[in-house]
Amino acid sequence: MLAALTAQLGEAMSTERILKEVWADNRPTTDRKAVAVAVLRLRRVLGDREGRWLLTRPSGYVLDIPPDHLDAVRAESLVREGKAALAAGDPRTASHLLTRALAEWRGDPYADANATSTVVQRIIELEGLKAEAVQARIDADLDLGHHRELVGELRSLTAANPLHEPHRLQLMLALYRSGRQAEALSSYMALRQALADNLGVDPGRALQELHLRILRADPGLLTGSVTELSPQLLLACRS
């Protein structure tokens, strides 16, 4: 019940919906009483005996707790702030905020909860948010000149998802800025082969452009913000 209510924080969940989320096909005979008892027990666990956080409404039950009490909500706020700082040209602040956001993840979200439709949808949202945070934090760290330190992390990320173009782009750039032009080119060829074998397509325009610029040993790639390199690179880093 707690998982379902946090997954739609601030929105009323009807008794019928709670029955489906918590009991699924094992619906209790005295269903409404079972929900009321579960709500009472949850309030005790939360230290909310007076019902100030877990509210009873005509439309159902609402979990209405301070946003900073939930790690997921804190993470969402920090990711928004971090991406805004990056867009404003402040990579140091962006890296700090996004690192704090990622620290909110301590394992898989809702790992010990039933995989109901509400919870699964929230898991998908949080996994997408984490991917955004990682990508933006790496952009910020590249802007700060931490390319050498990022190579190992980016190799792990591309190994875990060989077809993910934004991380491949970041790896190629980190390698090139670390004086490893041949490895950057080899990384591109590995992606190209994987895309051809699995999807029958070529890398996107951003990767093709970066590949050509690395081939030419373009000095313009060595400095400056990742998001200022070209509109195509910006698109890839944000897609």
N, C-alpha and C positions, 0 to 999 in steps of 0.2 A: 504494500500500500504506500509506504514512504517513497519507494522508487517511482511509482506511477504519479504520485502527487508532485514530486520534485521535477518530474519530466514535463509537467505542464504547470509550472509554478505560477501562482497568482490567478489561475483559471479554475473555475468550479468543475468538479468531477462528480457526476451523478452517482447515486447508489448503484444503479444498473451497470454503469461503466466500471465502477470499483469491483463489482462482483465478477465481471468478465476479466478484469486485469489481475485480480488476486486469486480467484478460485477457478477461473476458466470453466472446464467441463465438470468440475467437482463442486458444483454449486450447493451450498448448505440448504437444508430444508427450511429453516427459519432465516431466510437470506437477509432481510433488513436488520434483524436483531444481530446477526453475525457481523454485519458491517458496523453497527453501532458499538458493539463490543470491541472490535478491532480498532475503531477510532479512539475509544477510551484508553485502550492499552498503548496506542501510539502516542497519545497525549502524555501519558505517564513517562514513556521512554524519553520524550522530548522535554520533559520538565514543564509541560504546558497544561497543567491540570485545569486552569481557568479558561482554556480555549482561546487564547489570544493569538496564537499562530495558526493552529488548525481550526479553521472557522467553519461553523455550520451555516449554510445558506439554503434558501428554498430550492435552489437548483442543484444542491449537493454539498460537497466539502471542498474547501479551498485551503491550500497551504500558503500562508502569507507571512513569510519571515523576512527579516532584513537581508537584502541582497548579499552583503558581505559574509553572511553565514554559510553560503554555498560556494564551494571551490569552483564549480562550473560557471557560476555567474561572475565570480571574480576574474576567472580566466577570460571570459568573453569581453569584459570591460577592458582588461589589460591588452588584449589583442587589438581591440579598436584603437586604443590610445597609441599603441606601438606602431600600427600601420599608419596612423595619422602623422606621427612624428617622422616616420621614414619618408612619407610623401612630402613633408615640409622641409626635408633636407637636414634632418637631425638624426643621423644614424646612431650616435652614441646613446641618446635617450631611447630610441627605438629598440636597440639591442637590449638595453636594461629592462624595459617594460616587457618585451617579448620573452626574455629569459625568465622573468618572474611569472609570466603567464604559463609557460611550459612547466614550471615547477609545481603548478597546481595538479598536474597529472601524476598520480601515484598508482600506476597500473591501469588496466582497462576500465573504462567507465561502466558502471552498473554490472560489474563482473559477477556479483552474488545475487542478482535479481532475476526474476522470471523474464524471459524474452517476449514480453507482450508487445503489441503493436505500438503503444505509446512509448515504451522504453526503447524499443528498437529504433524508432524514429529519432529519439533523443541521442542515442548512441551514434547514429549516422551523422547527426549535426555536430556532435562533439569531436568525432574523428576528423570531420572536415575542418573544424576550427583548429585542431591541433596541426593538421597539415599546412594550413594557412600560416600559422604562427611559426612553424619550423622554416618554411620557405622565406617568409619576411625577415626572420631573425638572421638567416644566412645572408640575405641581401644586405642587411645592415652591417654584418660583420665583414662582408666583402668590401663594403664602402669604407670601413675602418682600417682596411689593409691587413686583415687577418687571414689572407688567402692560404698561407702555408698551414696554419692550424686547422683549416676547414677541409683540407684534402681528404683526410682519413674519414671524417664524418660523411662527406659527400660520396666517397667510395662505398661506404656501407649503405647509404640511402639508395644509390643507383643499383647496387647489387640486389637489394631487397625488391626494387621495382625497376627493372631494366628498361622499361618503355616510357618511364616518366621523363618527359622532355625538360621541364623547368629545372629539376635537379641535375640533369645531364649538362644543361647549359651552365649552371653554377659550377659544376665540377670542371668543365673545360676552361672556364674563365679562371678558376682558382689555380689550376695547373699551369696555365699560360702565365699568369702573374707570378708564379713561383719559379719561372724559368724552365718549365718542363713542356716545351712546345710539342715535342714528339708524342708525349703521353696524352696531351690534350687532343691531338689529331687522332690518335689511336682510340681514345674514348668515343669520339664522334663516329669512327668507322664501326665500332662495336654496336653503337646504337643503330646505325644505319642497317647493319646486318640483321639485328634483332627485329627491327620494324619490318624489314623485307620478309623475313622468315615467318613472322607471326601474323602480320596484318597486310603484307603486300603493298606497303606504302613507304615513302621516303620521309626523312625528318622534316619538320616544319620549316617555314621560311626563316625563322629566327635562328635556328640551329645551323641552317645552311649558310646564312650570312656570317655567323660567328666563325664557322669553319673556314670560310674564305678569308676572313680577316686574320685568323690565326695563321693560315697558310702564307699570307703576305707579311707575317710578323708585324702587324699593325701596332705601332706604339700607342695609338689612341686607346687601346684596350687595357693598358697598364695602369691607368689612373682614372679618376672620375667615378661618379655614381653608377652603379649597375643600371639603374633605371633611366640614366641619361645617355646610354651608349647608342641606342636607336629605338624608334617606335616598335620595331619588331621584337627586340630583346625585352622591352617593357611588357609587351603583350605576352610573351612566353613566361616571364617571371610572375605574371599575375593570373595566368589561365589555370 
